[in-house]
Amino acid sequence: MAAEIIDGKAFAADVRGRVAQHVAELKSVHDIVPGLAVVLVGEDPASQVYVRNKHAQTIEAGMESFEHRLPADTPQNELLDLIEQLNTDSRVHGILVQLPLPPHLNSELVINAIAPAKDVDGFHISNVGLLGTGQKSMVPCTPLGCLMLLRDRLGSLSGKDAVVIGRSNIVGKPMAQLLLRDSCTVTIAHSRTKDIEEVCRRADILIAAVGRPEMVTGEFVKPGATVIDVGINRIPAPEKGEGKMRLVGDCHFESCAEVAGAITPVPGGVGPMTIACLLANTLTACCRAHRLPEPEGLTA
């Protein structure tokens, strides 16, 4: 039987709707408007598209959006000065510096200059440590989106056997920590894992976040497992014409869908959840800043 397709686009729209409802309540009851500041350095085309989408969805949710576009040769001290201004701006509850940064800028230094309470990407070393020790933190958006999709599909994750393929600081490691917090038994697989197919076939939950197009085939998947494909890769699509490309995930969708119980597609799976969770994190940061109850169902 073909797997159920997990519609991340529809779920993300629902998340954005719930965020907008909470924002409207904050405005009417407390006269508070959550604010998100996005900093873009340089002219990277993909980053410009992401920033434009973030701005549009922030406004649509009823939040304030503060865009700061800086030239590619911006000195590091100027970028750090801007971040410090945003750290102290009471209108700004979330700060996101769009990555990648130009090579002359130290990404780690820049990320760790953001006030941890406003770090809606969840990349600050303090938030990484808090997440790793099971304390309240800001959670990276993509893993948070994956967790929401899993909870919606499976309900309680307690006791599930989960395998995360990939050990990046952005997805793999925080995803494993979130699954541990939900009482899964977690294995992190990577390029040096021996018999990786056999390891993955044990998983009730399989998260593919390795960055290799269609690496995960149906032979990796336990019958009935839930497969979350985080990968976004462009590969040649000669059937569409010379020089054309198409998007694929880290999973070979057709073969995995023949075995899995449920699977996210690419595009339309995890991708839309990332910006939705960015908005959710901004709302959460705002509520924490004003010591108000956090929105239910929109946090880890």
RODO-2510 file (C-alpha; in nm, 4 decimals, decimal comma):
residues 300
     n   res          X          Y          Z
     1     m     0,0000     0,0000     0,0000
     2     a     0,1315     0,3457    -0,0904
     3     a     0,2312     0,5687     0,2001
     4     e     0,0158     0,8511     0,3279
     5     i     0,1545     1,1829     0,2049
     6     i     0,2184     1,4246     0,4918
     7     d     0,1056     1,7644     0,3612
     8     g     0,3511     2,0082     0,5154
     9     k     0,2145     2,2963     0,3106
    10     a    -0,1347     2,2584     0,4574
    11     f    -0,0003     2,2025     0,8094
    12     a     0,2215     2,5113     0,7819
    13     a    -0,0802     2,7181     0,6751
    14     d    -0,2615     2,5957     0,9865
    15     v     0,0372     2,6906     1,2058
    16     r     0,0493     3,0384     1,0523
    17     g    -0,3235     3,0739     1,1118
    18     r    -0,2857     2,9819     1,4786
    19     v     0,0048     3,2247     1,5130
    20     a    -0,2029     3,5023     1,3580
    21     q    -0,4874     3,4302     1,6000
    22     h    -0,2525     3,4555     1,8998
    23     v    -0,0998     3,7752     1,7620
    24     a    -0,4456     3,9296     1,7256
    25     e    -0,5225     3,8383     2,0876
    26     l    -0,1959     3,9930     2,2069
    27     k    -0,2853     4,3143     2,0257
    28     s    -0,6429     4,3368     2,1522
    29     v    -0,5834     4,2292     2,5130
    30     h    -0,2308     4,3511     2,5896
    31     d    -0,1574     4,6066     2,3123
    32     i     0,1550     4,4068     2,2226
    33     v     0,2755     4,3385     1,8677
    34     p     0,5462     4,0742     1,8167
    35     g     0,8317     4,1969     1,5994
    36     l     1,0789     4,0041     1,3836
    37     a     1,4015     4,1588     1,2545
    38     v     1,5761     3,9916     0,9609
    39     v     1,9286     4,0918     0,8600
    40     l     2,0515     4,0137     0,5081
    41     v     2,4145     4,0790     0,4151
    42     g     2,4950     4,0680     0,0445
    43     e     2,3024     3,9806    -0,2707
    44     d     2,2725     3,5999    -0,2573
    45     p     1,9680     3,5270    -0,4790
    46     a     1,8351     3,2360    -0,2699
    47     s     1,8717     3,4373     0,0506
    48     q     1,6836     3,7279    -0,1055
    49     v     1,3924     3,4976    -0,1891
    50     y     1,3883     3,3561     0,1658
    51     v     1,3949     3,7038     0,3207
    52     r     1,1159     3,8239     0,0930
    53     n     0,8988     3,5258     0,1894
    54     k     0,9716     3,5751     0,5590
    55     h     0,8749     3,9415     0,5375
    56     a     0,5472     3,8663     0,3572
    57     q     0,4431     3,5918     0,5992
    58     t     0,5422     3,8001     0,9033
    59     i     0,3148     4,0832     0,7893
    60     e     0,0371     3,8371     0,7031
    61     a     0,0510     3,7022     1,0599
    62     g    -0,0029     4,0538     1,1963
    63     m     0,3515     4,0974     1,3263
    64     e     0,5935     4,3818     1,2702
    65     s     0,8716     4,3091     1,0231
    66     f     1,2035     4,4921     1,0387
    67     e     1,4292     4,4303     0,7389
    68     h     1,7939     4,5306     0,7360
    69     r     1,9715     4,4829     0,4022
    70     l     2,3446     4,5424     0,4163
    71     p     2,6049     4,5431     0,1361
    72     a     2,8220     4,2347     0,0935
    73     d     3,1349     4,4187     0,2109
    74     t     2,9828     4,5294     0,5425
    75     p     3,2550     4,5163     0,8105
    76     q     3,1978     4,2749     1,0960
    77     n     3,1934     4,5488     1,3597
    78     e     2,9090     4,7268     1,1761
    79     l     2,7038     4,4063     1,1654
    80     l     2,7686     4,3444     1,5353
    81     d     2,6677     4,7040     1,6156
    82     l     2,3374     4,6501     1,4321
    83     i     2,2713     4,3280     1,6229
    84     e     2,3354     4,5066     1,9526
    85     q     2,0837     4,7759     1,8532
    86     l     1,8254     4,5067     1,7785
    87     n     1,9051     4,3296     2,1063
    88     t     1,8041     4,6441     2,2976
    89     d     1,5033     4,7387     2,0794
    90     s     1,1862     4,6563     2,2744
    91     r     0,9841     4,6353     1,9515
    92     v     1,2003     4,3443     1,8310
    93     h     1,1290     4,0048     1,9886
    94     g     1,3057     3,7887     1,7312
    95     i     1,6317     3,8402     1,5393
    96     l     1,7416     3,6324     1,2412
    97     v     2,0645     3,6833     1,0505
    98     q     2,0238     3,5171     0,7118
    99     l     2,2888     3,2558     0,6394
   100     p     2,5234     3,2021     0,4647
   101     l     2,7160     3,5208     0,5387
   102     p     2,9926     3,6538     0,3111
   103     p     3,3270     3,4771     0,3735
   104     h     3,4903     3,7666     0,5587
   105     l     3,2307     3,7517     0,8376
   106     n     3,2571     3,5105     1,1311
   107     s     2,9179     3,3362     1,1393
   108     e     2,9654     3,1889     1,4864
   109     l     3,0607     3,5254     1,6336
   110     v     2,7621     3,6922     1,4671
   111     i     2,5114     3,4274     1,5777
   112     n     2,6383     3,4349     1,9352
   113     a     2,6059     3,8146     1,9431
   114     i     2,2258     3,7779     1,9234
   115     a     2,0523     3,7883     2,2620
   116     p     1,9580     3,4242     2,3350
   117     a     1,5976     3,5215     2,4166
   118     k     1,5656     3,6787     2,0687
   119     d     1,7504     3,4010     1,8832
   120     v     1,4496     3,2660     1,6921
   121     d     1,6768     3,0460     1,4784
   122     g     1,7847     2,8617     1,7933
   123     f     2,1523     2,8665     1,6880
   124     h     2,3039     3,0592     1,9825
   125     i     2,5368     2,8428     2,1894
   126     s     2,3230     2,9089     2,4999
   127     n     2,0106     2,7773     2,3275
   128     v     2,2030     2,4767     2,1959
   129     g     2,3143     2,3976     2,5504
   130     l     1,9686     2,4500     2,6988
   131     l     1,8111     2,2198     2,4406
   132     g     2,0776     1,9564     2,4992
   133     t     2,0121     1,9578     2,8734
   134     g     1,6332     1,9483     2,8414
   135     q     1,5719     2,3070     2,9517
   136     k     1,3515     2,5770     2,8013
   137     s     1,5181     2,7235     2,4932
   138     m     1,4568     2,8643     2,1500
   139     v     1,4413     2,5623     1,9159
   140     p     1,5734     2,5600     1,5556
   141     c     1,2854     2,6058     1,3137
   142     t     1,3283     2,3071     1,0825
   143     p     1,3590     2,0440     1,3584
   144     l     1,0634     2,2060     1,5383
   145     g     0,8593     2,1761     1,2185
   146     c     0,9546     1,8093     1,1839
   147     l     0,8517     1,7463     1,5447
   148     m     0,5123     1,9103     1,4883
   149     l     0,4498     1,6941     1,1814
   150     l     0,5457     1,3790     1,3726
   151     r     0,3241     1,4597     1,6695
   152     d     0,0332     1,5322     1,4381
   153     r     0,0805     1,2048     1,2524
   154     l     0,1693     0,9735     1,5429
   155     g     0,0426     1,1391     1,8604
   156     s     0,2747     1,0313     2,1411
   157     l     0,6292     0,9546     2,0253
   158     s     0,7208     0,7825     2,3515
   159     g     0,9047     0,4546     2,2987
   160     k     0,9404     0,4970     1,9224
   161     d     1,2690     0,3930     1,7624
   162     a     1,3990     0,6976     1,5693
   163     v     1,6945     0,7287     1,3339
   164     v     1,8258     1,0674     1,2228
   165     i     2,0514     1,0551     0,9172
   166     g     2,2795     1,3567     0,9440
   167     r     2,4664     1,5246     1,2277
   168     s     2,4572     1,8945     1,1366
   169     n     2,4184     2,1599     1,4028
   170     i     2,1197     2,3037     1,2166
   171     v     1,9043     1,9902     1,1786
   172     g     2,0570     1,6561     1,2755
   173     k     2,1766     1,7233     1,6301
   174     p     1,8816     1,9372     1,7484
   175     m     1,6372     1,6929     1,5862
   176     a     1,7884     1,4101     1,7882
   177     q     1,7612     1,6155     2,1076
   178     l     1,3939     1,6915     2,0435
   179     l     1,3166     1,3258     1,9806
   180     l     1,4961     1,2319     2,3030
   181     r     1,2843     1,4863     2,4901
   182     d     0,9750     1,3118     2,3536
   183     s     1,1108     0,9808     2,4896
   184     c     1,2160     0,8225     2,1606
   185     t     1,5104     0,5832     2,1408
   186     v     1,7381     0,7798     1,9077
   187     t     2,0232     0,6812     1,6767
   188     i     2,2201     0,9357     1,4726
   189     a     2,3509     0,7854     1,1489
   190     h     2,6037     0,9547     0,9205
   191     s     2,8624     0,8982     0,6482
   192     r     3,0762     0,6735     0,8721
   193     t     2,7895     0,4566     0,9977
   194     k     2,8453     0,0897     0,9166
   195     d     2,5543    -0,1021     0,7625
   196     i     2,3524     0,2185     0,7500
   197     e     2,0614     0,0532     0,5677
   198     e     2,0247    -0,2030     0,8439
   199     v     2,0414     0,0714     1,1093
   200     c     1,7691     0,2707     0,9347
   201     r     1,5419    -0,0310     0,8837
   202     r     1,4963    -0,0504     1,2625
   203     a     1,3356     0,2926     1,2757
   204     d     0,9689     0,3664     1,3386
   205     i     1,0661     0,7270     1,2584
   206     l     1,3274     0,7991     0,9912
   207     i     1,4563     1,1560     0,9493
   208     a     1,6666     1,2143     0,6357
   209     a     1,8819     1,5265     0,6743
   210     v     2,2051     1,4320     0,5038
   211     g     2,2119     1,6676     0,2025
   212     r     2,2587     1,3968    -0,0630
   213     p     1,9936     1,3738    -0,3354
   214     e     1,7776     1,0602    -0,3152
   215     m     2,0329     0,8731    -0,1040
   216     v     1,7674     0,7034     0,1067
   217     t     1,5833     0,4349    -0,0881
   218     g     1,3043     0,2011     0,0048
   219     e     1,5655    -0,0501     0,1262
   220     f     1,6382     0,1856     0,4186
   221     v     1,2755     0,1950     0,5337
   222     k     1,0994    -0,0283     0,7846
   223     p     0,7515    -0,1238     0,6584
   224     g     0,4996     0,1249     0,7969
   225     a     0,7619     0,3717     0,9219
   226     t     0,7091     0,7475     0,9158
   227     v     0,9685     0,9145     0,6920
   228     i     1,0503     1,2851     0,7233
   229     d     1,2612     1,4124     0,4332
   230     v     1,4426     1,7355     0,5243
   231     g     1,6573     1,7479     0,2110
   232     i     1,6154     2,0072    -0,0647
   233     n     1,8403     1,9331    -0,3606
   234     r     1,8429     2,0528    -0,7206
   235     i     1,9263     1,7920    -0,9827
   236     p     1,9187     1,8020    -1,3645
   237     a     1,5773     1,7427    -1,5233
   238     p     1,6472     1,6722    -1,8926
   239     e     1,2837     1,5699    -1,9388
   240     k     1,1946     1,9375    -1,8807
   241     g     1,4458     2,0637    -2,1343
   242     e     1,8148     2,1398    -2,1599
   243     g     1,9587     2,3020    -1,8479
   244     k     1,6382     2,2565    -1,6469
   245     m     1,6469     2,1455    -1,2834
   246     r     1,4038     1,9855    -1,0411
   247     l     1,3810     1,9635    -0,6644
   248     v     1,4254     1,6319    -0,4868
   249     g     1,4777     1,5340    -0,1261
   250     d     1,7333     1,3136     0,0424
   251     c     1,4876     1,0260    -0,0083
   252     h     1,4055     0,8503    -0,3330
   253     f     1,0390     0,9301    -0,2973
   254     e     0,8823     0,6548    -0,5088
   255     s     1,0698     0,3621    -0,3559
   256     c     1,0366     0,4938     0,0000
   257     a     0,6646     0,5593    -0,0439
   258     e     0,6117     0,1947    -0,1417
   259     v     0,7329     0,0828     0,2025
   260     a     0,6628     0,3678     0,4458
   261     g     0,3384     0,4268     0,6305
   262     a     0,3700     0,8015     0,5794
   263     i     0,6220     1,0304     0,4104
   264     t     0,6811     1,4010     0,3472
   265     p     0,7186     1,5040    -0,0181
   266     v     0,9764     1,7446    -0,1610
   267     p     0,8687     2,0105    -0,2258
   268     g     0,5659     2,0631    -0,0028
   269     g     0,6743     1,8725     0,3061
   270     v     0,9172     2,0070     0,5645
   271     g     1,0104     2,3204     0,3680
   272     p     0,6945     2,5255     0,4348
   273     m     0,7178     2,4409     0,8056
   274     t     1,0453     2,6309     0,8505
   275     i     0,9047     2,9824     0,8068
   276     a     0,5851     2,8864     0,9919
   277     c     0,7973     2,7806     1,2895
   278     l     1,0030     3,0991     1,2636
   279     l     0,6802     3,2923     1,3183
   280     a     0,5838     3,0579     1,6019
   281     n     0,9240     3,1126     1,7654
   282     t     0,8860     3,4903     1,7358
   283     l     0,5467     3,4689     1,9041
   284     t     0,6930     3,2475     2,1782
   285     a     0,9821     3,4902     2,2328
   286     c     0,7350     3,7781     2,2615
   287     c     0,5235     3,5936     2,5174
   288     r     0,8305     3,5065     2,7231
   289     a     0,9572     3,8654     2,7102
   290     h     0,6261     3,9889     2,8524
   291     r     0,5850     3,6941     3,0931
   292     l     0,2662     3,5789     2,9259
   293     p     0,1524     3,2178     2,8729
   294     e     0,3197     3,0563     2,5735
   295     p     0,0980     2,9493     2,2823
   296     e    -0,0059     2,5854     2,3146
   297     g     0,0909     2,3511     2,0338
   298     l     0,3417     2,5924     1,8821
   299     t     0,6474     2,5068     2,0916
   300     a     0,8565     2,1977     2,1575
***
